[in-house]
Amino acid sequence: MGVDRAAPAAGAFGPIPDLCSYFNAVMWRFRTGSPWRDVPESYGSWSTIYDRFRMWARDEVFQALMDAVIAEAAVRDDVDLILVSVITSPPRPFP
């Protein structure tokens, strides 16, 4: 009986999310300026990606990720100022 490599790893509460894919999806969305609903399905559900971004922004995880990406780019002397333009504050709820 072989291991199905396509199946996501299972955690205590279900499949372990592919956080790298979520981060790439968020970066795709900001890079293109597209609405959340237009995030390609290959990244997963747009609403899951949006919810993950909101959680990361609220908990300042996204800011830490961006700081790390920018710092690594600086070490490589490859800073792209487009990264600085990403808004990291959580969106305000609708009234």
SVG drawing of the C-alpha trace seen along z (x, -y; Angstrom):
<svg xmlns="http://www.w3.org/2000/svg" viewBox="-23 -52 46 54">
<polyline fill="none" stroke="black" stroke-width="0.4" points="0.0,0.0 1.7,-3.2 1.5,-6.7 -0.7,-9.1 1.6,-12.2 -1.4,-14.3 -3.3,-14.0 -2.6,-16.8 -1.1,-15.8 -3.7,-15.3 -3.5,-17.1 -5.6,-16.8 -8.3,-19.0 -8.1,-18.1 -5.7,-18.7 -2.6,-20.8 -3.0,-24.0 -0.3,-24.8 0.8,-28.2 3.3,-28.8 0.6,-28.6 -1.6,-31.0 1.3,-33.5 1.9,-33.2 -1.8,-33.8 -1.8,-36.9 1.3,-38.2 -0.3,-37.4 -3.4,-39.4 -1.4,-42.5 1.0,-42.3 -1.9,-42.2 -4.3,-44.5 -7.1,-42.0 -10.1,-41.5 -9.9,-38.6 -12.5,-36.7 -10.1,-36.6 -7.3,-34.8 -6.6,-31.7 -8.3,-28.5 -4.9,-26.8 -4.1,-28.6 -7.3,-27.4 -10.5,-29.0 -10.3,-32.8 -12.3,-33.2 -9.9,-30.9 -7.0,-32.9 -8.7,-36.2 -9.5,-34.8 -5.9,-33.7 -4.6,-37.1 -7.0,-38.9 -5.8,-36.6 -2.2,-37.1 -2.7,-40.9 -4.5,-41.1 -1.9,-39.0 1.0,-40.9 2.2,-37.7 2.0,-39.1 4.1,-42.1 6.7,-39.8 6.7,-37.7 7.1,-40.9 9.9,-42.1 11.7,-38.8 11.2,-38.8 12.5,-42.3 15.5,-41.6 16.4,-38.6 16.1,-40.6 18.4,-43.3 21.0,-40.7 20.9,-39.6 21.0,-43.3 17.7,-42.6 15.2,-44.8 12.0,-45.4 10.2,-48.4 6.9,-46.9 7.0,-44.8 6.9,-47.9 3.5,-49.0 1.6,-46.1 -0.9,-47.2 -0.6,-45.1 -3.3,-46.5 -6.4,-44.4 -9.3,-45.6 -12.0,-47.5 -15.4,-45.7 -18.3,-46.9 -20.7,-49.1"/>
</svg>
